[in-house]
Amino acid sequence: MAFAEKLLSVAPPVEVAGRHVKRYHVTADPSGIAPEVREAAYALLPELLPEPDGTTPPASFSVLHRGGDSGAYLNTYSWVWDNVLHCSIAVAGQPVLGCPDRDPTRFVRLERPWIGCVWELPPLAHERDAWVRHVLAPDRPDLDGYLADSLRSPRTGGTRA
């Protein structure tokens, strides 16, 4: 299978279930992810986010990926226990992964130990560094600084030599 570049964009953060969620979108479609797919995915966010633990700033980030076929994927990553990422994933339109049909708006939780595909992973490195820069390294955590610091690449990135 050949690697084909995809587009990466950032949507404004939202507050859901007591957490601030930064949002990334991945798609090959220059017009972006269809509104009905975005709405269906983000309606499931409360089920994918762990409750804030009371000591870690309540921050998460998500990657919504519209595949080139019928699939749509919502990966959520939440900071817990100060420096650990909790991951939950939902998928739509992929019967082979337990979806009821090929409808990209009918999301179900993915019960596999996966963290994301090659197009969904670029934000992880940035988010790790942003968490250290704004939350762990300063004398006082700067949640607002973290929420304002997103990966601003227009593409998911190819291989590096």
DRENFIGU-359130 format. One record per atom (N, C-alpha, C, O): y negated, z, x negated; residue in one letter. Coordinates in steps of 0.02 Angstrom, whole numbers, plus 50000, padded with zeros to 5 digits. Layout:
N
YZXa
...
This chain:
161
500595000049958m
500005000050000m
499385000049955m
499325004149910m
498934995449968a
498314994949928a
497784999649956a
497735000750016a
497385002349910f
496825006649930f
496235002349950f
496044997749913f
495945003750008a
495345000350030a
494815005650043a
494935010550078a
494235004550014e
493675009250022e
493495010250095e
493555005650136e
493275016350113k
493025017850180k
492335021050175k
492125023250121k
491995021050231l
491315023750234l
491335031250248l
491755033650287l
490875034850217l
490815042150226l
490115043650250l
489625041450219l
490055047450303s
489405049550327s
489415056950345s
489945060050351s
488825059750352v
488755066950367v
488395067650434v
487875064650445v
488685071750478a
488355073450541a
488045080450533a
488275084250490a
487545082150572p
487235088750566p
487745094350579p
488195093450620p
487665099950545p
488115105650558p
488025108150630p
487505107350661p
488565111150656v
488555114150723v
488825121250717v
489165122950670v
488665125250767e
488945132050769e
489475132150824e
489345130450882e
490085134150805v
490655134250850v
491055140550837v
491225142150780v
491215144150890a
491655149950885a
491435154850831a
491855157650795a
490775155850824g
490515160550775g
490495157950704g
490375161750658g
490625151450695r
490615148450628r
490115142750626r
489985139450676r
489825141650567h
489405135950554h
489855130550524h
490195131750474h
489865124650555v
490325119350534v
489935113250510v
489575110050548v
490015111750446k
489755105550417k
490235099950437k
490845101150442k
489975093850450r
490405088550476r
490335082050437r
489785079650425r
490905079450417y
490955072950383y
491335068150428y
491785070150465y
491145061750424h
491495056450460h
491735051250410h
491375049350364h
492355048850420v
492645043750378v
492905038150423v
493265039350471v
492705031950407t
492935026250446t
492805019850406t
492375019650362t
493185014650422a
493055008050393a
492555004150435a
492294999050414a
492415006550495d
491975003150543d
491245004750528d
491035010550532d
490844999650510p
490135000950495p
489735003950553p
489215006950542p
489975003150614s
489625006150671s
489805013450681s
489535016750725s
490245016150640g
490425023150643g
491005024650691g
491335020050714g
491105030950703i
491645033150748i
491385033150819i
490845035650832i
491785030450865a
491575029850935a
491405036750963a
491745041650948a
490885037051004p
490675043551033p
491235047251070p
491285053351065p
491665043651106e
492195047051143e
492715050251097e
493005055351114e
492825047251038v
493285050150989v
492965056350959v
493295061450951v
492315055850940r
491965061650913r
491965067450962r
492125073150944r
491805066151025e
491775071351076e
492455074651086e
492505080751091e
492985070651089a
493655073351099a
493865077651039a
494165082951047a
493705075250980a
493885079050919a
493515085750917a
493825090950907a
492855085450927y
492465091650920y
492595096550977y
492455102450970y
492855094151033a
493045098751087a
493635103151066a
493715108651093a
494025100951018l
494595104750993l
494415109650937l
494825113850919l
493825109050910l
493625113350853l
493755120750864l
494025123950819l
493585123750922p
493695130950930p
494425133050918p
494555138650896p
494895128650934e
495605130250924e
495815129750851e
496325132650831e
495435126150811l
495625124950741l
495295129850693l
495495130250635l
494795133450716l
494425137950672l
494685145050676l
494795147650731l
494795148350618p
494995155350620p
494385159750639p
493815157650629p
494515165450665e
493965170050680e
493635172250615e
493975173150564e
492975173050615p
492645175750555p
492945182450536p
493125186450580p
493005183750471d
493335189950449d
492855195750439d
493065201350423d
492205194650449g
491725200050445g
491435201150376g
490935204650369g
491745198450324t
491485199250256t
491285192550224t
490825192250184t
491635187250242t
491495180650215t
490975177250259t
491035177450320t
490455174150230p
489985170450273p
490385165550317p
490815161950293p
490245165450383p
490645161550430p
490505154050427p
490155151350469p
490785150850377a
490655143750365a
491305139850363a
491825142250339a
491265133750387s
491825129150387s
491545122150375s
490945121050377s
491995117450362f
491795110450362f
492375106350390f
492955108350385f
492215100650419s
492725096450449s
492655089350423s
492115087250402s
493205085750426v
493225078750409v
493555075250468v
494145076150481v
493165071250504l
493425067250559l
493535060150533l
493065056850512l
494155057850536h
494345051450507h
494635046950561h
495115048850595h
494335041250569r
494605036250616r
494985031250574r
494695027450535r
495645031150583g
496075026650545g
495975019450566g
495625017950614g
496275014950528g
496225007850542g
496665005650599g
496614999950623g
497115010050621d
497555008350677d
497335012450737d
496735012850752d
497795015450773s
497615019450832s
497465026750815s
497265030550859s
497555028750753g
497495035750735g
496795038350725g
496335034750704g
496715044850741a
496105048550726a
496325055450703a
496815058250729a
495975058150655y
496175064450623y
495575069050616y
495035066850596y
495665075350632l
495145080350623l
495425085850579l
495835089850600l
495175085950517n
495375091150470n
494825096450468n
494235094750460n
495005102750476t
494515108050472t
494705112750416t
495285114550407t
494205114650378y
494285119150321y
493795124850330y
493195123650337y
494045130950329s
493615136750341s
493675141650282s
494215142950257s
493095144150262w
493085149150208w
493295155850236w
492995158350284w
493795158850205v
494045165450224v
494165169450160v
494215166650106v
494205175950167w
494385180350112w
493945178850051w
494175179049994w
493315177350064d
492795175850015d
492855169049980d
492365165449975d
493445167349955n
493505161449913n
494125157149927n
494345153349883n
494395157649987v
495015154050005v
494865149350063v
494485150950108v
495175143450061l
495095138650116l
495695139050164l
496265138650143l
495535139850228h
496025139650282h
495995132550309h
495445129950322h
496555129250320c
496565122350343c
496955121750408c
497495124450415c
496655118250456s
496985116450519s
496815109150533s
496255106850521s
497305105550559i
497215098350571i
497445096650641i
497925099350667i
497075092050672a
497265089150736a
497295081550727a
496945078750686a
497725078350767v
497815071150762v
497855068250832v
498075071550880v
497635062050838a
497675058350902a
497905051250888a
497785048550834a
498245048250936g
498425041250931g
499005039650885g
499115033750870g
499375044650862q
499935043550817q
500575046750845q
500735052450828q
500945043250888p
501555046050916p
502055048650863p
502415053450875p
502075045450805v
502535047650753v
502355054650728v
502775058050698v
501735056950740l
501525063650720l
501505068550778l
501205073950773l
501815066650835g
501845071250892g
501325070050946g
501285073950993g
500935064750939c
500435063150991c
500795060151052c
501305056751044c
500545061451112p
500875058851172p
500825051251180p
501235048251216p
500335048151147d
500235040951154d
499775038551098d
499655042151050d
499525032451104r
499085029551053r
498345030351068r
497925027051038r
498185034751115d
497485035951135d
497135040151080d
497335045851068d
496605037351047p
496285040950993p
495835046751017p
495485049850976p
495845048251082t
495455053951107t
495905059651130t
495645064751152t
496555058951125r
497025064251147r
497295067951086r
497845066551063r
496905072651062f
497075076351002f
497585081851015f
497555085251067f
498035082750967v
498505088350967v
498505091250897v
498345087850848v
498695097550892r
498735100650825r
499295097550785r
499835096150812r
499175096650722l
499685094150677l
500025100150645l
499695104150612l
500665100850656e
501035106550630e
501425104650568e
502035105650565e
501085101850520r
501385100050455r
500945103250401r
500345104350412r
501225104550343p
500825107750290p
500405102850250p
500405103050188p
500045098450283w
499635093350251w
498915095750248w
498695099750290w
498545093450198i
497835095250193i
497365089250200i
496765090250206i
497625083250199g
497205077350208g
497445071550166g
497835072350119g
497215065550184c
497405059550147c
496865057750096c
496355061250091c
496975052450058v
496505050750004v
495795049450029v
495325050649991v
495715047150091w
495035045850117w
494705052250142w
494095052550147w
495095057250159e
494835063550187e
494675068750133e
494325073650147e
494935067850073l
494875072950021l
494225073049982l
494055078449955l
493835067649975p
493225068049934p
492765073949951p
492485076849904p
492655075750014p
492205081450026p
492475088149998p
492075092649986p
493125088949988l
493385095349965l
493095097549898l
492905103349891l
493075093049850a
492805094949784a
492075096949790a
491855101849760a
491685093049828h
490985094649837h
490905101449871h
490505105649849h
491285102649923e
491225108949961e
491435114949919e
491135120349925e
491925114149877r
492115119549831r
491535121349786r
491365127149778r
491235116249755d
490675117449710d
490065120349747d
489725124749721d
489935117849807a
489365120449846a
489475127649865a
489005131649865a
490095129649881w
490255136549899w
490125141149839w
489835146449846w
490355139049781v
490235142949720v
489485143449707v
489225148849694v
489135137849709r
488425137349693r
487995141749740r
487535145149717r
488135141649805h
487705144949854h
487955151749879h
487555155849902h
488605152949874v
488875159049904v
489165163849852v
489015169849853v
489565161349806l
489905165849759l
489485167449696l
489515173149672l
489115162749670a
488755163849608a
488115167949615a
487975172149572a
487725167149668p
487095170949673p
487225178449687p
487765180349710p
486725182549674d
486775189649689d
486875190749764d
487225195349785d
486545186549804r
486615186949877r
486825180049902r
486515175149884r
487335179649944p
487555173149971p
486985169650008p
486605172950045p
486925163150000d
486425159050032d
486765154250080d
486885148450062d
486935156550140l
487285152350188l
486875146250208l
487155140850214l
486225147050217d
485805141350234d
485815136050179d
485845130050193d
485795138250117g
485835133550061g
486495129850061g
486515123750049g
487045133450074y
487695130250078y
487715125050134y
487955119450124y
487465126850193l
487485122250250l
487065116050238l
487225110750266l
486545116450198a
486115110750184a
486395106250128a
486135100850117a
486895108550093d
487165105050035d
487805101350053d
488345104150054d
487735094850069s
488305090650088s
488395084850040s
487915082750008s
488985082350036l
489135076449995l
488765070550026l
488875068950085l
488345067349989r
487935061950015r
488145055049990r
487725050649982r
488775054149976s
489025047649955s
489155043350017s
489415045750067s
488975036950014p
489105032650073p
489825030150076p
490015026850124p
490225031750026r
490915029350024r
491385034950002r
491185039949973r
492035033850017t
492535038950001t
492735038849928t
493055043649905t
492575033749891g
492705033649820g
493385030749803g
493895032449833g
493385026349755g
494005023349732g
494315027449677g
494165033449669g
494725024349638t
495035027849582t
494565028049523t
494115023849517t
494665032849480r
494255033549420r
494685031949359r
495255034049355r
494395028449313a
494775026549252a
494735032149202a
495015031549147a
